[in-house]
Amino acid sequence: MTKPVRFGLIGAGGIGAYHRAAIEAQQASGAARLVAIADPWVERIPGKREELASSGIAWHPDYHDMLREETGIDAVVIATPIPLHYEMTMACLERGLAVHLEKPPVPMLPQLEALIAADVNESVSVGFQMIGARCTQLLKEGICQGRLGTLREIRAGGCWPRLDGYYDRAQWAGKRILDGSPVFDGPATNAFAHLIQNIMYFAAEGRNEFAIPAEVRGELYRARPIESYDTASLRGSFASGLKFSVAVTHATEAPMPFRIELLGSSGWARLLEDGAKLDSNVGLFCDFPETTQQLLDINHRNFIDVVTGRAERFTTRLVDTRGYVAATNAVLLSSGGIHTIGPNWTRQYLRDGQTGYDVQNLRDAVEATFSNGRLFSEQGYPWAEARPHSVPLSSIMATPSG
């Protein structure tokens, strides 16, 4: 019988609680064991240290201590704020540990390239768990079977309103830089990162491959008074000629679950309702809602299978995120920074005692990008003042695609 993978978990709150549950679900079957948790906030939660001790889980306020003292661990899950991902992953790689890294991997392309260079054994998995969703996998299988013919365009969009609490929950929320480390928080680089990574997945020819765009043009805006952005639109193309476009925002009052539409020479397909449904005119259908916990459970099973030698590769490796990181970095360059949407075009609203921001006609603009692939500035809205230029990704990528 294969020995259980012994885990350390860095970050126990927020998404870390889901990762802990995923590890413990595998622990019940004997495939994993949670050995230690590193999180300075544990001692501030009444009864948490006692609960961990009673479960046989060691606690460390500093992850460096965990890496130094827990010599028996095989793998580490990193479920911490974005600006900490780079240094923590590098520290785990130096210890020779397998790593399951919460998405997004890192904000900036040079950080990603440094991690790829350090990850010589491809021992880092990135938690883009939507890749493992049943409807996503069915659609990718259909693409590889040629059901849609030659892909010509991929369009995606969504509106997920975010209130004060979302931005007040952590120091890094809504920031571009924190204590000298890049954060680049925003819908395209955090909450909707799955959307862009899925485009890279669908655009690649191979069953387990991810594409890298040839060029990107995009624009970033802020309606809320934050350092980073809360609204984005981008479009680009791949070397094959396949085009893509994305529009996402946190600055509407009315939500719109994300959608992805693929247009091919032989038909179309759409992922709907935040990935829970698949519709098409080529016989691809799926109606299978999955919770965050269920998707993380799938992700962790794959991770354990690779670590124990039962599977050849992680669902998403560091190298597989090159397209996503390069594309989002290119948008910042193309946009010429982040543009503020003035008060003439925004209104504040209250929900459950918290304030949200709603930009005039922004939800319509997201719908329009989904329908015609045009950027916000190309639709004539007075608040869309960016004048983006095309950025060839070859100009910002030091390393060719793998």
Residue pairs with C-beta under 8 A, 6 or more apart in sequence:
1 30
2 31
2 308
2 310
4 26
4 27
4 30
4 31
4 32
4 33
5 26
5 31
5 32
5 33
5 74
5 75
5 98
5 304
5 307
5 308
6 32
6 33
6 35
6 72
6 73
6 74
6 75
7 23
7 32
7 33
7 34
7 35
7 73
7 74
7 75
7 76
7 77
8 35
8 36
8 37
8 38
8 66
8 67
8 70
8 73
8 75
8 76
8 77
8 97
9 16
9 19
9 20
9 23
9 34
9 36
9 37
9 38
9 76
9 77
9 79
10 16
10 37
10 38
10 39
10 63
10 66
10 76
10 77
10 78
10 79
10 80
10 88
11 19
11 38
11 39
11 77
11 78
11 79
11 80
11 102
12 20
12 37
12 39
12 41
12 42
12 48
12 79
13 39
13 41
14 79
14 169
15 79
15 102
16 39
16 77
16 79
16 80
18 79
18 292
18 293
18 296
19 77
19 79
19 100
19 102
19 296
19 300
20 34
20 37
21 293
21 296
22 293
22 296
22 297
22 299
22 300
23 32
23 34
23 77
23 300
24 32
24 34
25 297
25 300
26 32
26 300
26 301
26 304
27 33
27 34
31 301
31 304
31 308
32 300
32 304
34 55
34 57
35 57
35 58
35 70
35 72
35 73
36 57
36 58
36 59
36 60
36 66
36 70
36 73
37 52
37 57
37 58
37 59
37 60
37 66
38 59
38 60
38 61
38 62
38 63
38 65
38 66
39 59
39 61
40 61
40 62
42 48
42 49
42 52
42 59
42 61
43 49
43 61
49 59
52 58
52 59
53 59
58 66
58 69
58 70
60 66
60 69
60 70
63 88
63 91
64 91
66 73
67 76
67 91
67 92
67 95
67 97
73 97
74 97
74 98
74 307
75 97
75 98
75 99
75 100
75 303
75 307
76 92
76 97
76 98
76 99
76 100
77 99
77 100
77 102
78 84
78 85
78 88
78 89
78 92
78 99
78 100
78 101
78 102
79 102
80 88
80 102
81 170
81 171
81 172
81 183
82 104
82 106
82 107
82 172
82 183
82 184
82 185
82 190
83 107
83 172
83 178
83 179
83 181
83 182
83 183
84 181
85 101
85 102
85 104
85 105
85 106
86 106
86 111
86 114
86 115
86 181
89 99
89 101
89 105
89 106
89 115
89 124
90 114
90 115
90 118
92 99
93 99
93 115
93 118
93 119
93 123
93 124
94 118
97 123
98 123
98 124
98 125
98 303
98 306
98 307
99 123
99 124
99 125
100 124
100 125
100 127
100 299
100 300
100 303
101 124
101 125
101 126
101 127
101 318
102 127
103 126
103 127
103 128
103 129
103 193
103 194
103 197
104 189
104 190
104 193
104 321
104 324
104 325
105 112
105 115
105 126
105 318
105 321
105 325
106 112
106 115
106 182
106 325
107 182
107 183
107 184
107 189
107 325
108 182
108 184
108 325
108 329
109 322
109 325
109 326
109 329
109 396
109 397
110 398
111 182
112 318
112 321
112 322
112 325
113 398
113 399
115 124
115 318
116 318
116 319
116 322
116 399
119 318
122 313
122 314
122 317
122 318
122 319
124 314
124 317
124 318
125 299
125 302
125 303
125 306
125 314
125 315
125 316
125 317
126 314
126 316
126 317
126 318
126 320
126 321
127 296
127 299
127 316
128 193
128 194
128 197
128 198
128 315
128 316
128 321
129 194
129 292
129 295
129 296
129 298
129 299
130 136
130 194
130 197
130 198
130 275
130 295
131 137
131 194
131 197
131 198
131 201
131 315
131 316
132 295
132 298
132 299
132 302
132 315
133 275
133 288
133 290
133 295
134 286
134 288
134 290
135 271
135 275
135 276
135 277
135 278
135 286
135 288
136 198
136 201
136 271
136 275
138 278
138 284
138 286
139 202
139 262
139 269
139 271
139 278
139 284
139 286
140 201
140 202
140 207
141 207
142 148
142 269
142 280
142 282
142 284
143 151
143 202
143 262
144 205
144 206
144 207
146 266
147 266
147 267
147 269
147 280
147 282
147 283
147 284
148 262
148 263
148 264
148 265
148 266
148 267
148 268
148 269
148 280
148 282
149 264
149 265
149 266
149 267
150 264
150 265
150 266
151 202
151 203
151 240
151 242
151 262
151 263
151 264
152 241
152 242
152 243
152 263
152 264
152 265
153 242
153 243
153 244
153 245
153 262
153 263
153 373
154 199
154 202
154 203
154 242
154 243
154 244
154 245
154 260
154 261
154 262
154 263
155 244
155 245
155 246
155 260
155 261
155 263
155 369
155 370
155 371
155 373
156 195
156 196
156 198
156 199
156 244
156 245
156 246
156 247
156 248
156 258
156 259
156 260
156 261
156 370
157 246
157 247
157 248
157 256
157 258
157 259
157 366
157 367
157 369
157 370
158 192
158 195
158 248
158 256
158 257
158 258
158 259
158 274
158 366
159 248
159 249
159 250
159 252
159 254
159 255
159 256
159 362
159 363
159 366
160 187
160 191
160 192
160 248
160 249
160 250
160 255
160 258
161 250
161 251
161 252
161 253
161 254
161 255
161 351
161 356
162 191
162 230
162 250
162 356
163 351
163 352
163 354
163 355
163 356
164 354
164 355
164 356
165 354
166 173
166 250
167 173
167 174
167 224
167 226
171 178
172 178
172 183
172 185
173 185
174 185
174 186
174 224
174 226
174 227
174 228
174 230
175 183
175 185
175 226
175 227
175 228
176 182
176 183
176 184
176 185
176 227
176 228
176 338
177 183
177 227
183 228
184 228
184 328
184 332
185 228
186 220
186 228
186 229
186 230
186 232
186 250
187 229
187 230
187 231
187 232
187 248
187 249
187 250
188 195
188 196
188 232
188 234
188 246
188 248
188 328
188 331
189 328
191 248
191 250
192 246
192 248
192 258
193 324
193 328
194 275
195 246
195 248
195 258
195 260
196 246
196 324
196 327
196 328
197 210
197 316
197 321
197 323
197 324
198 260
198 271
198 275
199 244
199 246
199 260
200 210
200 211
200 212
200 213
200 320
200 323
200 324
200 327
201 209
201 210
201 211
202 260
202 262
203 210
203 211
203 213
203 238
203 240
203 242
203 244
203 323
204 210
204 211
208 313
208 315
209 320
210 316
210 320
210 321
210 322
210 323
210 324
211 238
211 323
212 238
212 322
212 323
212 326
212 393
212 397
212 401
213 236
213 237
213 238
213 244
213 323
213 326
213 327
213 330
213 393
214 236
214 237
214 238
214 239
214 392
214 393
214 394
215 236
215 237
215 330
215 390
215 391
215 392
215 393
216 234
216 235
216 236
216 326
216 327
216 330
216 331
216 334
216 390
216 391
216 393
217 234
217 235
217 236
217 334
217 375
217 388
217 389
217 390
217 391
218 232
218 233
218 234
218 235
218 236
218 330
218 331
218 334
218 335
218 375
218 388
219 232
219 233
219 234
219 331
219 334
219 335
219 339
219 375
219 376
219 377
219 384
219 386
219 388
220 229
220 231
220 232
220 331
220 332
220 335
220 337
220 338
220 339
220 386
221 229
221 230
221 231
221 232
221 251
221 338
221 339
221 340
221 341
221 359
221 376
221 383
221 384
221 386
222 228
222 229
222 230
222 231
222 338
222 339
222 340
222 341
223 230
223 231
223 251
223 341
223 346
223 357
223 358
223 359
223 362
224 230
224 250
224 251
224 357
228 338
229 338
230 249
230 250
230 251
230 357
231 248
231 249
231 250
231 251
231 341
231 359
231 362
231 376
232 246
232 247
232 248
232 249
232 331
233 245
233 246
233 247
233 248
233 365
233 369
233 375
233 376
233 377
234 245
234 246
234 327
234 331
234 334
234 375
235 243
235 244
235 245
235 246
235 373
235 374
235 375
236 243
236 244
236 245
236 327
236 330
237 243
237 244
238 244
243 373
245 369
245 370
245 373
245 374
245 375
246 369
247 365
247 366
247 368
247 369
247 370
247 376
248 258
248 366
249 359
249 362
249 366
251 341
251 346
251 356
251 357
251 358
251 359
251 362
252 358
252 359
252 362
252 363
252 366
253 349
253 351
253 356
253 358
254 363
256 363
256 366
256 367
257 272
257 273
257 274
258 274
258 275
259 270
259 271
259 272
259 370
260 270
260 271
260 275
261 268
261 269
261 270
261 271
261 370
262 268
262 269
262 270
266 282
267 280
267 281
267 282
268 280
268 281
268 282
269 278
269 279
269 280
269 281
269 282
269 284
270 278
270 279
270 280
271 277
271 278
272 278
272 279
273 289
275 290
276 287
276 288
276 289
276 290
277 286
277 287
277 288
277 289
278 284
278 285
278 286
278 287
279 285
299 315
302 311
302 314
302 315
303 314
305 311
306 312
306 313
306 314
319 402
322 397
322 399
322 401
322 402
323 401
326 393
326 396
326 397
327 393
329 396
330 391
330 393
330 396
332 338
333 391
333 396
334 388
334 389
334 390
334 391
335 386
335 388
336 386
336 387
336 388
336 389
339 385
339 386
341 359
341 383
342 383
344 383
345 359
345 360
345 381
345 382
345 383
346 357
346 358
346 359
346 360
346 383
347 357
347 358
347 360
348 355
348 356
348 357
348 358
349 355
349 356
349 357
349 358
350 356
359 383
360 381
360 383
361 381
362 381
365 376
365 379
365 381
365 384
368 374
368 379
369 375
369 376
369 379
375 384
375 388
376 384
376 386
377 384
377 385
377 386
377 387
377 388
